[in-house]
Amino acid sequence: MTRSFRQLILFISIFTYETLHSQELRDKLIKLSGDTIVCRITLINDNNIFFDYNYKKGKIRNEYLSTRELKGYILDTNNKAEILARGILKDTTHGNSQRLIHIDQSFWKPEYIILLNNDTLYGETRITGDWTSVMFKMKGENEERPYTNYNIKEFLESNIEYFFFNEPPKNSRENLASKLGYFGNSYLFWATDISGPLYLLYREIMKDYPNSVPGLSSGSYISKEYTLYVKGNTPAIIDKGEFRDKVSIYFEDYPELALKIKNKIYSYDDIGKIVEEYNRWKLKNK
């Protein structure tokens, strides 16, 4: 096979692949501005829509747009996009019918920060990449400003409430980390897992693997930590080892639920079910 023939075969292969690939870009994203993006949608959730598009002739790139920027989308009849959206779609019968599926912009709650003096400021929030602070831009302004537990105690970002509690570090490792601005307890904020009369909050923290040699570390890992919180009260951080005693006391106003916990019907891994059951009872028995 000559070199020129091999080059011809390669060219035909690339051309065929790119042609077939571009023919698959039959979906459409409609922006609030009215602009249309022809693409192939791959994933839809409440926050973003992910898609492939032809950014140069024959060059496919994967991108995403926030649903805040979109009026809706149109899926080709052959599209097999994964649809994980729950509250953002006005039309829940999102079959591939080549018609416009509208995005409900009223799904988004106005974002805010709450200062330590309880003043609430509305604007745009953005969590920093290291999850130690939040950038905030007030309505009508162009400049973002950083806020931490020294400035605020609560904020809303992408419909999720986050809280700072200013807990004292538990040990010297966390104390050092908090001074450096990484994952010390005084810097980490808590994200809402379940909201209601009782909140279930979570955060991810760095922990050391146990080591038989004192003073030496065998490595670190990320662990998920939960806390129970009623707004205005002191949060109750849930320790797995003290789960039954601590949590059952917290639910003493609902004796049947407290008894389920004491009798091991519910375990630490059922904390989400426990909070949901408590909130249903609380709302019913106001």
C-alpha positions in Angstrom: 0.0 0.0 0.0 1.5 3.3 -1.1 1.8 6.3 1.2 -0.6 8.4 -0.8 -3.2 5.6 -0.8 -2.9 5.3 3.0 -3.4 9.0 3.3 -6.5 8.8 1.1 -8.0 6.0 3.3 -7.3 8.1 6.4 -8.9 11.2 4.9 -12.0 9.2 3.9 -12.2 7.7 7.4 -12.0 11.0 9.2 -14.4 12.7 6.8 -16.9 9.8 7.2 -16.6 9.9 11.0 -17.0 13.7 11.2 -19.9 13.7 8.7 -21.8 11.0 10.7 -21.0 12.8 14.0 -22.2 16.1 12.7 -25.4 14.5 11.4 -26.2 13.5 15.0 -26.3 17.1 16.1 -30.0 17.5 15.7 -31.1 18.8 19.1 -31.6 22.5 19.8 -31.0 24.7 22.9 -33.1 27.9 22.9 -31.4 30.7 25.0 -33.4 33.4 26.8 -31.9 35.8 24.3 -33.6 33.9 21.5 -30.3 32.5 20.1 -30.4 28.8 19.1 -27.6 26.3 19.5 -27.7 23.2 17.3 -26.2 20.3 19.2 -26.6 16.8 20.6 -27.9 16.9 24.2 -26.3 14.3 26.4 -27.5 15.1 30.0 -30.2 17.3 31.5 -30.5 18.1 35.2 -32.0 20.9 37.1 -28.8 23.0 37.1 -27.3 22.4 33.7 -27.7 20.9 30.2 -24.7 19.1 28.8 -24.3 18.9 25.0 -21.9 18.2 22.1 -21.6 20.8 19.4 -19.6 21.6 16.3 -17.3 24.4 17.4 -15.1 24.2 14.2 -15.8 22.4 11.0 -15.7 18.7 11.9 -14.5 19.4 15.5 -16.9 18.3 18.3 -16.7 19.7 21.8 -18.6 18.9 24.9 -20.0 21.9 26.8 -22.8 22.8 29.2 -25.1 25.7 29.9 -26.9 26.7 33.1 -30.6 26.2 32.9 -30.9 29.8 34.1 -29.8 30.9 30.6 -32.2 28.8 28.7 -35.8 29.1 27.6 -36.0 25.5 26.6 -34.8 22.7 24.3 -35.9 20.5 21.5 -34.8 16.8 21.3 -34.4 14.8 18.1 -36.6 11.7 18.0 -33.5 9.5 18.2 -31.8 11.2 21.1 -31.1 9.0 24.2 -30.1 11.8 26.6 -30.2 11.1 30.3 -32.9 13.3 31.9 -32.4 13.8 35.6 -34.2 17.1 36.0 -37.0 17.2 38.6 -38.3 20.7 39.2 -37.0 22.7 36.3 -39.1 21.4 33.4 -42.6 22.8 32.8 -43.5 19.8 30.7 -42.8 16.5 32.5 -43.7 14.4 29.4 -40.3 15.0 27.9 -40.5 12.4 25.2 -38.4 12.9 22.0 -41.2 14.5 20.1 -39.2 17.3 18.4 -41.2 20.0 20.2 -40.0 22.7 22.5 -39.7 21.6 26.2 -40.0 24.8 28.3 -37.7 25.4 31.3 -39.4 26.9 34.3 -37.3 29.9 35.4 -39.5 30.3 38.5 -37.9 27.1 39.8 -34.9 29.2 40.8 -35.1 31.0 44.2 -33.5 34.4 44.5 -29.9 33.9 45.8 -28.8 35.6 49.0 -26.3 35.9 51.8 -27.3 36.5 55.5 -24.8 38.6 57.4 -23.9 38.0 61.0 -26.2 40.8 62.0 -29.1 39.0 60.2 -29.2 41.5 57.3 -30.1 39.7 54.0 -28.5 40.7 50.8 -29.8 39.5 47.4 -27.7 38.9 44.3 -25.6 36.1 42.8 -23.6 33.6 44.8 -20.8 31.2 43.7 -19.0 28.7 45.8 -15.2 28.8 45.5 -13.4 25.7 44.1 -11.9 24.8 47.5 -15.3 25.1 49.2 -14.0 27.5 51.9 -15.9 30.6 50.9 -18.6 32.0 48.7 -18.3 34.8 46.1 -21.2 37.2 46.1 -22.2 39.9 43.7 -25.1 42.2 44.6 -27.8 43.1 42.2 -26.8 45.9 39.9 -23.1 45.5 40.6 -20.3 43.9 38.6 -17.8 43.1 41.3 -17.7 39.8 43.2 -16.6 39.8 46.8 -15.5 36.8 48.9 -17.4 36.0 52.1 -16.6 33.4 54.8 -17.8 32.6 58.3 -16.3 35.9 59.4 -18.9 37.8 57.4 -22.0 35.6 56.9 -23.8 32.7 58.6 -26.0 31.5 55.7 -26.4 31.7 51.9 -28.4 30.2 49.1 -26.6 28.9 45.9 -28.4 27.0 43.1 -31.5 26.5 45.4 -29.4 24.9 48.1 -29.1 26.5 51.6 -25.7 26.5 53.2 -24.8 27.3 56.8 -21.7 28.4 58.7 -21.6 27.5 62.4 -18.1 28.7 63.6 -17.3 25.5 65.5 -14.0 25.3 67.4 -11.4 23.0 65.7 -11.4 19.5 67.3 -7.7 18.9 67.2 -4.3 20.4 66.2 -4.5 19.1 62.6 -7.9 20.8 62.1 -6.7 23.9 63.9 -3.7 24.2 61.5 -5.9 23.5 58.5 -8.4 26.2 59.5 -5.6 28.8 59.8 -4.3 27.8 56.4 -7.9 28.2 55.1 -8.4 24.6 53.9 -10.7 22.1 55.6 -10.7 23.2 59.3 -14.1 23.1 61.0 -14.1 26.9 61.4 -14.1 27.3 57.6 -16.3 24.5 56.3 -19.9 25.3 55.7 -22.8 22.8 55.8 -25.0 22.0 52.8 -28.7 21.2 53.1 -29.6 17.6 52.4 -33.2 17.8 53.7 -35.0 21.0 54.7 -38.1 21.4 56.8 -38.8 22.1 60.5 -35.7 20.0 61.1 -32.7 20.3 58.7 -30.4 17.5 57.8 -27.1 19.1 56.8 -23.9 17.5 55.6 -20.3 18.4 54.8 -17.2 16.5 53.6 -14.1 16.6 55.9 -10.6 15.2 55.7 -9.7 12.5 58.2 -6.6 10.4 58.9 -6.5 6.6 58.6 -5.8 5.0 61.9 -2.1 4.2 62.5 -0.5 1.9 65.0 2.5 4.1 65.3 1.8 7.3 67.3 2.6 10.5 65.5 2.8 9.0 62.1 0.0 9.3 59.5 -1.0 6.4 57.2 -2.8 8.7 54.8 -6.1 10.7 54.7 -9.6 10.2 53.3 -12.7 12.2 52.7 -15.6 11.5 55.1 -19.2 12.7 55.1 -20.5 14.2 58.3 -24.1 15.0 59.2 -25.7 17.4 61.6 -29.3 18.1 62.7 -30.3 21.7 62.8 -33.4 23.8 63.7 -32.9 27.4 62.6 -32.0 29.6 65.5 -30.8 26.6 67.7 -27.4 25.0 68.2 -26.7 22.3 65.6 -26.4 18.7 66.8 -23.5 17.0 65.0 -24.1 13.3 64.6 -21.3 11.0 65.7 -21.8 7.5 64.4 -20.5 6.0 67.7 -23.0 8.0 69.8 -25.8 7.9 67.3 -28.5 6.2 69.3 -28.1 8.1 72.5 -27.7 11.5 70.9 -30.3 11.2 68.1 -33.1 9.6 70.2 -32.8 12.4 72.7 -33.2 14.9 69.9 -36.5 13.3 68.9 -38.1 13.1 72.4 -41.0 15.2 71.3 -41.9 12.3 68.9 -41.7 9.3 71.3 -42.6 6.7 68.6 -39.7 7.7 66.4 -37.3 7.9 69.4 -38.3 4.4 70.3 -37.6 3.1 66.8 -34.1 4.5 67.1 -33.5 3.0 70.6 -34.8 -0.4 69.4 -32.5 -0.4 66.4 -35.2 -0.3 63.8 -33.4 2.8 62.5 -29.6 3.0 62.3 -27.1 5.7 61.5 -27.4 4.9 57.8 -31.2 5.7 58.0 -30.7 9.3 59.1 -32.4 10.7 56.0 -35.5 8.5 56.6 -35.5 9.6 60.2 -35.5 13.3 59.4 -38.1 12.9 56.7 -40.4 11.0 59.1 -39.9 13.6 61.8 -40.7 16.5 59.5 -43.9 14.8 58.3 -45.0 14.3 61.9 -44.0 17.8 62.9 -45.9 19.5 60.0 -49.0 17.4 60.8 -48.8 18.2 64.5 -48.2 21.9 64.5 
